[in-house]
Amino acid sequence: AQKITQTQPGMFVQEKEAVTLDCTYDTSDQSYGLFWYKQPSSGEMIFLIYQGSYDEQNATEGRYSLNFQKARKSANLVISASQLGDSAMYFCAMRVSRSNSGGGADGLTFGKGTHLIIQP
Amino acid sequence: KAGVTQTPRYLIKTRGQQVTLSCSPISGHRSVSWYQQTPGQGLQFLFEYFSETQRNKGNFPGRFSGRQFSNSRSEMNVSTLELGDSALYLCASRHGTSYGPDTQYFGPGTRLTVL
């Protein structure tokens, strides 16, 4: 079974500072994808960034980057130059291949999330 | 391109009743997944449908069921509602069913309250 651990229930960060949100994962599968989602108070999940288990480069999407350390099974999200609008819940998620059971993939396994608050 | 839509957005039911939630995926997406989000359990995978077939199921009782239509729209049904079924139900769509960078895009959710 897969597991995602996010050890920071809440974080306060000053506007314009960089912030790192921690995520460690546990799986015995070699083929998997890691995702970060943002959930504002409105409730909708917004996709931020993806990293594949075989990707050699760390993923980047604008102000978001993913610090992928495969040997340590960590996939930390880095937000550069934080903005007030970044205040939200952030979820790390994983999806593994079902290569041994007819193909396809399992559903996303989510961590408990980190509540990020950006202060002016 | 329009995003994932879910109806209704809010629903209040009483214990023992049943409920049906609807999800329309992004145009061209053939996979629809459902998730339950509660303060205690967090986000949990319910099931995934692709081409009208259930491809995947999470660890939920048989009271939770779903289906997908030929136009990829999906419905989720919960029978004999319990208080613990109160949650935000999120639908997500994507093109296929691989583990790779086929991103799931989520709808705004249906907030179900069971009294």
Interface residues (C-beta under 8 A of the other chain):
Chain A: S31 Y32 G33 F35 Y37 S42 G43 E44 M45 I46 F47 Y50 G52 F91 A93 R95 V96 S97 R98 G103 G104 A105 D106 G107 L108 T109 F110 G111 K112 G113
Chain B: S33 Y35 G42 L43 Q44 F45 L46 F47 E48 F50 R55 N56 G58 L88 L90 A92 T97 S98 Y99 G100 P101 T103 Q104 Y105 F106 G107 P108 G109 R111
